[in-house]
Amino acid sequence: AWALLWKDLLCEWRSRDRVVAMIVFSILVVVVFQFAWPEIDPTQTQALAPGVLWVIYLFTALLGLGRTFAAELENDAMTALALAPGTRGWIFAGKATATFVLIGAVQALTAFIFALLFRLDWLAYVGPLALVVALADVAICSVGTLFSAMSVRSRFREVLLPILLIPSLIPVLAAAVQATATSLRGEALSLAALQPLIVMAGIYGILGFLLFDPVLDD
């Protein structure tokens, strides 16, 4: 897991193809929303912002998750991963953690640009917002890494991954939007607000670890 995490982060640092693509895409979507946004009261903007932000986060994450196993397609490195000794779930853990780091960095920049363009003051809510995003990202990266491995050898992987991933993330997105809205209102995040994210992050993480072995065989 540590070897794959280090390899993915080092390769991304050298090429920056996945991060740059996600950053450019997220900024463009924020700008499009900014131009399409109607003239409404700032209070209404604050209320609508969590849903819009998570739509941007979802499609940006899809762009990054689609490239999770791109390097392993070359020279049939997927077969080499399958032949590596040890539990294959740790391959999943290393890839998912690397994706978590990359997506989290892009999301932090996206939130800053979003708040800047929409004139929102989120500085006081950075801590609760980061907690909500981190819990949701665990679920997104877990199930996204699993589905990315399932679809990587398909000719239609660019279409197959969103079709598989988006329905499975609907409960995660619903809970994340609610918790984000609560934190941006300045209210304390209760366990009831975070519990769905904690449960789904745990379920998706455990299922991804256990199911990655047969997925890699297929």
N, C-alpha and C positions, 0 to 999 in steps of 0.2 A: 504493500500500500504506500509506504513512504517513498519507495523507488519510483513508482508511477506518478505520485504527487509531484516529486521533484522534477521528474522528466517532463511532465506536462507544463509545469510552471516555467521551467528553463526554456523549453521549446517556444512557449508563448512569448517569453521575454525577448527571445532572439528574433522571432518572426512578427509577432504582434498582429497577426492576421485576424484572429478571432476577436480579440479585444477591440481592435480598431473598427472592425465591421459592426460590432454591437454598439460601440459608442456613437459612431456616425448614424446608424439606424435610429437609436433612441433619441438623439438630438433632433434629427429630421422629423420624427413623429411628434416630439414636443413642439417644434416650430409649427407644424401643420395644425395641431390642436390650438395653438396660440392664435393663429390666424382665423381658425374656424370658430373660436370661442365667442359667444354672443356678449353683448354689453349687459352684464348683470351685476348685482350687488356683490361686494367682496365677501360678504358672509355666505352667499350662495356658492361663490367660487370655492371657498374653503370647504363647503359641504360636498361639492361634486369632485373635488380634487382627488380623494382617495381612490375612487373608481377609475378615473382616467389614468392615474399613476400606475395602478396595477394592470391595466390593459397594456400600457407601454412596457411594464416589467415583463409581462407574460410573453409578448411577441419578441422582445429582445432576448429573453431566455431561450425561446425556441430557436432563434438564430444561432446562439452559442451551443445549444445542445445538439443541433444538427451536425456540428463539427467535432463532437466529442471523440469519435473513433476514426476521424478522417486520416490521421497519421498512421493508424494501425492497418488501414486498407492497403498501404504501399508495401510491396514485397511480402505480402501475406503475413504481416505481423500479428494478425488476430490468431492465426494458428500457433504462433510462438507463444502468445499469451495463454492459449488453451493448454499448451504443453508445459507451462511453468509449474514447478512443484509448489505444493501448498494449497490452501483453500482458495478457491476462485472468488469467493466473496470479498477477499481483500483486494482483488483487482477492481471490483466494483467500488470498494471504499476509497481507493486511491483516485480513481477517475472522478467519482462524485465529489470528493473533497476539492480537487483541482477546479472543477467546474463551479463549485460553490464560491471559491475565492475569486475567480474571474468575474462571475455574474454579480457577486456582492460589490466588487469595486466599481463595475459599470453602473449598478443601481445607485450607489452613493453619488456618483457624478450626475446621473440623471435627475435625482431628487434635488440637487443643488441648482441645476439649470432650470428645472421645472419651477421651483420656488422663485427663482430670479425673474423668469419671464412672466410669471403670473402674479408677481409682487406679493408673495406669501411669506410670512415670518414663521419659519419652522425651527429656528435655532433652539428654542426652549424645549422642543419635543424630540430632539435628536435621539436621546437615550431610548425612550419607549418605542419610537419608530424603528430604530435599529434592531430592537428585540423582536418586533413583529416581523420585520423583513427577514431576519436571520432564521426564525422558526419556519416561515413559509418557504424560504429557500432550501431548507433541508428536505422538505417534502418535494419541492419542484426538482431539485437536482437528483434526488434518489430515484423517483419514478422516471424522470427524464433520461437519466443515464441507462436505466434498464431498457426503456423503449428505444433509445438510440442504438444500443447493442443489438436489439431485435431487428431493427430496420436497416442497419448499416449495409448489409449485403444486398438489399433490395434495389431494383432499378428505380423504384418510386419512393425512395427514402425521404425525399424532400416533402412529399405529400403525405406519406404514411405516418411520419412522426407526429405532425400536428393532429392528425385524425385520431391517433391513439392517445396522445398526451392531453389535449385540451379537455375532453370529457372527464378524465380522471382527476383533473385539477380544479374542477368546478367547486367542490366543497372547500378546497384550500383557498381559492380566490375569494369565496364568499366570507369565510372567516377572517381572511387577511384584510379585506376591505372594511369589515366591521371594526376590527381591532385598530386599524389605521385611523379610521374616523374618530374612534374613541380617544386615541392618543393625541390627535391633532386638535380636539376640543379642549385639551388640557386636563382631561379626566384621568384618574389613576386607572391603570390597567389591572383589572381583577383577574383572578384565576379562571373565572367562568369565560372571560373573553379570550384568554390564551389557551384554555384547555383543548378546544378543537384543533388548533395548530399543533400543540404538543402531541396530541394523540395521533394525528395524521402523519406528522413527521416521524414519529416512532414506528407506526405501521408501515409506511412506505420504505423507511430505512431498513427495517428488519426483512420485509419481503424482498427488497432489492438484493440484500446480502444473500438470502437463501435461494432465490430464484436465478441468480446470475450463473450458477453452474450449468443448469440445463439450457439456458439461453445461449451460453458460449458454445456448448456442444452443437446446438442447432445452427 
